[in-house]
Amino acid sequence: MADTTANPAPLGLMGFGLTTVLLSSINAGLLPVAGEPVVIPLAMAFGGTAQIIAGIMEFKTGNVFGATAFTSYGAFWWWFALLILLGNNHVLDLSGAGSAIGECLLLWGVFTLGLWVSTFRLSRLLFGIFLTLWIAFFLLGGGAILGDAMLHKAGGWVGLLCGALAMYGSFALVTNATYGREVVPVGSR
């Protein structure tokens, strides 16, 4: 009996990419910080839940990398949404939490750096996504710890590139699956 499970990676990549582009547009200063609450429902529904679903589906396909990445970053988006939601509604006092948030972002950078090593054997597109992601996490984390707005803004610009690469990856995988061959390149190794 043939397994006809669809590739969940396009869903996970788009959930990650679209949400990352929106938040990174705020971090880079292209959109006002007052727009951050718009990210919350997107982070919960698409960045979070859709990625977790994609991650669970990756377990079924036997893709350890995809399962770990999508499930983890889906949980990241839930963390982010809950942090903002609970902080803005004064359930959590985040007034002195800048360095703790910064360290959390640095830890996500370390985790991402570890996953990036695995991309040396995967497509060049995944290599680029994870390279830009760990750099963005380190810039955002460093910016939060040091209170450096320029590092934060630089993290936003790198995040924009990362999110755009992930969105491209989703489009490429859907297009290539639809045509049954590589029409949109992903830099297969």
Secondary structure, 3 states (H helix, E strand, C coil): CCCCCCCCHHHHHHHHHHHHHHHHHHHCCCCCHHHHHHHHHHHHHHHHHHHHHHHHHHHHHCCHHHHHHHHHHHHHHHHHHHHHHHHHCCCCCCCCCHHHHHHHHHHHHHHHHHHHHHHHHCCHHHHHHHHHHHHHHHHHHHHHHHCCHHHHHHHHHHHHHHHHHHHHHHHHHHHHHHHCCCCCCCCCC
